[in-house]
Amino acid sequence: MLIRRETPADVDAVRAVHVAAFAKDGVDVPVEATLVDALRADESWVSAYSLVAVDPDGQVVGHVVATRGRVAGAPVAVGLGPLGVLPGRQRRGVGSALMHAVLGAADARDEPLVVLLGHPDYYPRFGFRPAVELGVTPPQPWGPRYFMARPMHAWRDTIRGEFRYARPFDEL
């Protein structure tokens, strides 16, 4: 498996990954798929943080994105997600490889903080902890238990306040 940046040729495959990964009965296109499309068109998009997992046959089997976020109005963080993996490839390390790659990219680009909304039993393995422990509060309506952050090497303890995701998250 290869992890690489998304290219324009991957857009349809990325959408297909999120449609399959987040499929729900009675819903043709899950919100995660339309969110990725909206993020791609937003000023918060950072192409270096849109990564695909490609199998040996060249098929895109997973995708992760992180977009510019703000803490107390300052652009000192990125919001991670969605992360999607084709159902037939889940629980085989694809999601973990994407997480490590996007976190490595954020660290290499001197991002101080990566935040996400996720399960508190899963994401600590990647260094995430409740964001409130760092003085970063969740945007409403999300509660602090599922709103997590990972400080990176460029982290400064003066980064405090409310986190704001990219605008498309507000439109969910």
Secondary structure, DSSP 8 states (H G I E B T S, - for coil): -EEEE--GGGHHHHHHHHHHHT-BTTBSS-HHHHHHHHHHTSTTEEEEEEEEEE-TTS-EEEEEEEEEEEETTEEEEEEEEEEEE-GGGTTTTHHHHHHHHHHHHHHHTT-SEEEEE--TTTGGGGT-EEGGGGTEE--TT--TTTEEEEE-TT--TT--EEEE--HHHHT-
